[in-house]
Amino acid sequence: MAKQSSSNAGRAAEILILLGQAGRRGMALAALAEATDEAKSSVHRTLVALADHGLVVQSGNRGNYRLGAGTYALALRSPGLNEIVASYRPALIEITASTQLSTYLMARSGLETVCLDYQNGQIAAQPYVSGIGGRIPLGVGVSGSCILAQMDARSRERCLSLNKDTLADWGIPLSLIEEEVESFKLHGFVRGIRRSAGIESLTLTVPLVDDDLRGMEAAISLMAPLNMLDEAAEQKAVATMQAAIAEARRQAEIAPRAEGSQVVRAPF
């Protein structure tokens, strides 16, 4: 690698890039020093600092260096639930104000979907969950189908396999979920009908497609009494949901991230 910077931060960046390219076999100190055109002592000091923060690990006393778990965790760090709720509550408020229908922010938690936030509309429908913290098996609600559709095929199949008996107890056939997953692939949202407390309701669910949600599958659902919305009204509701989600994401991106937070010093 051509030498880019003699600073500690630049050297650390070069080392992390090299170790990322080396993969599982890693690289020896001498090889890293040669590749960065730095003295072994300088490279070793940087490696020690990186190791102190879990970004680099060494195999034995004199083994090769590899990327540590801390690097992976940073790359795939999921936001806290409070961050998600704060970012997308404005979308729930906007959707409910525009449609007069109740909206729910749902996320996957293992083999369940959990309600993170909701807004009550003036037009009531019968939900499965009673409010924030309410849980239902993944796939029982339409939001579960939307969340399953966002997962890779192997993970989705495993979740459905593990939930097969539970779904049967709830009267939800796997074929229905599979149809909703395929519909999502075509249309980008899920439309489904479920019966709760003997009452059938229509649910429209739109995914939260957000780079900041890596490692978490989430969606916003809108519930309406069955046959209340015609096809045009459904399409309008979906468009309203998508626009509100996009605007909430945009506002979250431009909001001052450092507000109320402390400065974290770099370890180098």
C-alpha positions as CSV (number, residue, x, y, z in Angstrom):
1,M,0.0,0.0,0.0
2,A,1.3,3.4,-0.9
3,K,2.1,5.5,2.1
4,Q,-0.8,8.0,2.6
5,S,-0.1,9.6,6.0
6,S,2.6,9.6,8.7
7,S,0.1,10.6,11.4
8,N,-1.1,8.1,14.0
9,A,-4.6,8.2,12.7
10,G,-3.5,7.7,9.1
11,R,-1.2,4.8,10.1
12,A,-4.1,3.2,12.0
13,A,-6.4,3.5,9.0
14,E,-3.9,1.9,6.7
15,I,-3.4,-1.0,9.1
16,L,-7.1,-1.6,9.4
17,I,-7.5,-1.6,5.6
18,L,-4.6,-4.0,5.2
19,L,-6.0,-6.4,7.8
20,G,-9.4,-6.2,6.2
21,Q,-7.9,-7.3,2.9
22,A,-5.8,-10.0,4.6
23,G,-9.0,-11.7,6.0
24,R,-8.8,-14.6,8.5
25,R,-5.1,-15.3,8.0
26,G,-4.1,-11.8,9.1
27,M,-0.7,-10.2,8.8
28,A,2.6,-10.3,10.7
29,L,4.1,-7.2,12.2
30,A,7.0,-7.2,9.7
31,A,4.6,-7.5,6.8
32,L,2.5,-4.6,8.1
33,A,5.6,-2.5,8.6
34,E,6.7,-3.2,5.1
35,A,3.3,-2.5,3.5
36,T,2.9,0.8,5.3
37,D,6.5,1.8,4.9
38,E,6.8,2.4,8.6
39,A,9.2,1.3,11.4
40,K,8.1,-1.8,13.2
41,S,8.1,0.1,16.5
42,S,5.6,2.7,15.2
43,V,3.4,0.0,13.7
44,H,3.6,-2.0,16.9
45,R,2.5,1.0,19.0
46,T,-0.5,1.5,16.7
47,L,-1.4,-2.1,16.9
48,V,-1.3,-2.1,20.7
49,A,-3.6,1.0,20.7
50,L,-6.0,-0.7,18.3
51,A,-6.0,-3.9,20.3
52,D,-6.8,-2.0,23.5
53,H,-10.1,-1.0,21.9
54,G,-10.9,-4.4,20.4
55,L,-10.3,-3.4,16.8
56,V,-7.3,-5.7,16.3
57,V,-6.4,-9.1,17.8
58,Q,-3.2,-11.2,17.7
59,S,-2.9,-14.9,17.4
60,G,-0.6,-15.8,20.3
61,N,2.5,-13.9,21.5
62,R,4.1,-13.6,18.0
63,G,1.2,-14.6,15.7
64,N,-0.4,-12.6,12.9
65,Y,-2.7,-9.7,13.6
66,R,-6.4,-9.8,12.5
67,L,-9.3,-7.5,12.7
68,G,-11.0,-7.7,16.1
69,A,-14.7,-8.0,17.0
70,G,-14.8,-4.3,17.8
71,T,-14.3,-3.4,14.1
72,Y,-17.2,-5.7,13.1
73,A,-19.4,-4.2,15.9
74,L,-18.7,-0.7,14.8
75,A,-19.4,-1.4,11.2
76,L,-22.8,-3.1,11.9
77,R,-23.8,-1.1,15.0
78,S,-27.5,-0.9,15.3
79,P,-29.1,2.3,16.7
80,G,-30.7,2.2,20.1
81,L,-34.5,1.8,20.3
82,N,-34.8,5.4,21.6
83,E,-33.1,6.6,18.5
84,I,-35.4,4.7,16.2
85,V,-38.5,5.9,18.0
86,A,-37.3,9.5,18.1
87,S,-36.5,9.4,14.4
88,Y,-39.8,7.9,13.2
89,R,-42.4,9.1,15.6
90,P,-42.9,12.2,13.4
91,A,-43.8,9.8,10.6
92,L,-46.4,8.0,12.7
93,I,-47.9,11.4,13.7
94,E,-48.0,12.6,10.0
95,I,-49.5,9.4,8.7
96,T,-52.2,9.2,11.4
97,A,-53.0,12.9,10.9
98,S,-53.4,12.5,7.2
99,T,-55.4,9.2,7.3
100,Q,-57.1,9.3,10.7
101,L,-56.0,5.7,11.0
102,S,-53.8,4.1,13.7
103,T,-50.2,3.5,12.9
104,Y,-47.6,1.2,14.5
105,L,-43.8,1.1,14.5
106,M,-42.9,-2.6,14.6
107,A,-39.5,-4.3,14.8
108,R,-38.2,-7.9,14.9
109,S,-37.1,-9.2,18.3
110,G,-36.0,-12.8,17.7
111,L,-39.0,-14.8,16.6
112,E,-41.4,-12.0,17.5
113,T,-42.4,-8.6,16.3
114,V,-42.6,-5.9,19.0
115,C,-44.4,-2.6,19.0
116,L,-41.9,0.2,19.6
117,D,-44.4,3.1,19.2
118,Y,-47.9,3.9,18.0
119,Q,-50.4,6.6,17.3
120,N,-54.1,6.1,17.8
121,G,-56.3,7.3,14.9
122,Q,-59.9,8.5,15.1
123,I,-61.0,5.5,13.0
124,A,-60.5,2.3,15.0
125,A,-59.4,-1.1,13.9
126,Q,-58.7,-4.2,16.0
127,P,-54.9,-4.7,16.5
128,Y,-53.1,-7.7,17.8
129,V,-50.9,-5.6,20.1
130,S,-52.3,-3.4,22.9
131,G,-49.6,-0.8,22.7
132,I,-45.9,-0.1,23.2
133,G,-44.1,-3.3,24.1
134,G,-46.8,-5.5,22.8
135,R,-45.4,-8.7,21.1
136,I,-46.8,-11.2,18.6
137,P,-45.1,-14.1,16.9
138,L,-43.2,-13.1,13.7
139,G,-45.7,-13.6,10.8
140,V,-48.9,-13.4,12.8
141,G,-49.3,-9.8,11.9
142,V,-48.8,-8.2,8.5
143,S,-45.9,-6.3,9.8
144,G,-44.2,-9.6,10.4
145,S,-44.5,-10.5,6.7
146,C,-42.9,-7.2,5.8
147,I,-40.1,-7.8,8.2
148,L,-39.6,-11.4,7.0
149,A,-39.5,-10.1,3.4
150,Q,-36.5,-7.8,4.3
151,M,-34.5,-10.8,5.5
152,D,-32.2,-13.0,3.4
153,A,-33.9,-16.2,2.2
154,R,-32.1,-18.6,4.6
155,S,-32.8,-16.5,7.7
156,R,-36.5,-16.1,6.7
157,E,-36.9,-19.8,6.1
158,R,-35.3,-20.6,9.4
159,C,-37.6,-18.2,11.3
160,L,-40.7,-19.6,9.6
161,S,-39.6,-23.2,10.4
162,L,-39.1,-22.4,14.0
163,N,-42.4,-20.5,14.2
164,K,-44.4,-23.1,12.2
165,D,-46.3,-24.6,15.1
166,T,-46.9,-21.2,16.7
167,L,-48.3,-19.8,13.4
168,A,-50.6,-22.8,13.1
169,D,-51.9,-22.1,16.6
170,W,-52.8,-18.6,15.5
171,G,-54.5,-19.9,12.4
172,I,-51.9,-18.3,10.0
173,P,-50.9,-20.6,7.1
174,L,-47.4,-20.4,5.9
175,S,-48.7,-20.0,2.3
176,L,-50.3,-16.7,3.3
177,I,-47.0,-15.3,4.6
178,E,-45.2,-16.6,1.5
179,E,-47.7,-14.8,-0.7
180,E,-47.3,-11.6,1.2
181,V,-43.5,-11.9,1.0
182,E,-43.7,-12.3,-2.8
183,S,-46.1,-9.3,-3.0
184,F,-43.6,-7.2,-1.1
185,K,-40.9,-8.1,-3.6
186,L,-43.2,-6.8,-6.4
187,H,-44.7,-3.7,-4.8
188,G,-42.3,-2.7,-2.0
189,F,-45.0,-2.9,0.7
190,V,-47.4,-5.5,2.1
191,R,-51.2,-5.5,2.1
192,G,-52.8,-8.1,4.3
193,I,-56.0,-9.0,6.2
194,R,-56.0,-10.4,9.7
195,R,-58.7,-11.4,12.2
196,S,-58.2,-10.2,15.8
197,A,-60.9,-10.7,18.5
198,G,-63.3,-11.9,15.8
199,I,-62.9,-8.7,13.7
200,E,-61.1,-8.5,10.3
201,S,-59.0,-5.5,9.5
202,L,-56.8,-4.4,6.7
203,T,-53.2,-3.6,7.3
204,L,-50.8,-1.8,5.0
205,T,-47.1,-2.1,6.0
206,V,-44.1,-0.2,4.6
207,P,-40.5,-1.1,5.5
208,L,-38.1,1.2,7.1
209,V,-35.2,1.1,4.6
210,D,-32.5,3.0,6.4
211,D,-28.7,2.5,6.3
212,D,-28.7,3.4,10.0
213,L,-30.9,0.4,10.8
214,R,-28.3,-2.2,9.7
215,G,-28.9,-5.3,11.8
216,M,-32.5,-4.5,12.5
217,E,-35.7,-5.1,10.5
218,A,-38.5,-2.7,11.1
219,A,-41.6,-1.4,9.5
220,I,-44.6,1.0,9.9
221,S,-48.1,-0.4,9.7
222,L,-51.4,1.3,9.2
223,M,-54.7,-0.4,10.2
224,A,-58.1,0.2,8.7
225,P,-61.5,-1.4,9.1
226,L,-62.0,-4.0,6.4
227,N,-63.6,-2.6,3.2
228,M,-63.2,1.0,4.3
229,L,-60.5,1.8,1.7
230,D,-60.9,1.3,-2.0
231,E,-57.9,0.5,-4.2
232,A,-57.2,4.2,-4.9
233,A,-57.4,5.1,-1.2
234,E,-55.0,2.2,-0.3
235,Q,-52.5,3.5,-2.9
236,K,-52.8,7.0,-1.5
237,A,-52.3,5.7,2.0
238,V,-49.2,3.8,1.0
239,A,-47.8,6.9,-0.8
240,T,-48.5,9.0,2.4
241,M,-46.6,6.4,4.5
242,Q,-43.6,6.3,2.1
243,A,-43.4,10.1,2.0
244,A,-43.6,10.5,5.7
245,I,-41.0,7.8,6.3
246,A,-38.6,9.4,3.8
247,E,-39.1,12.9,5.4
248,A,-38.5,11.5,8.9
249,R,-35.3,9.9,7.7
250,R,-34.2,13.1,6.0
251,Q,-34.8,15.1,9.1
252,A,-32.9,12.6,11.2
253,E,-29.9,12.8,8.9
254,I,-29.7,16.6,9.0
255,A,-30.4,16.9,12.8
256,P,-27.4,17.9,14.9
257,R,-26.0,14.5,15.9
258,A,-23.8,16.0,18.6
259,E,-26.6,17.8,20.5
260,G,-26.4,16.9,24.2
261,S,-23.5,14.4,23.6
262,Q,-20.0,14.4,24.9
263,V,-16.9,14.5,22.8
264,V,-15.3,11.1,22.5
265,R,-11.5,11.2,22.1
266,A,-9.8,9.0,19.5
267,P,-7.6,6.4,20.9
268,F,-4.6,7.3,18.8
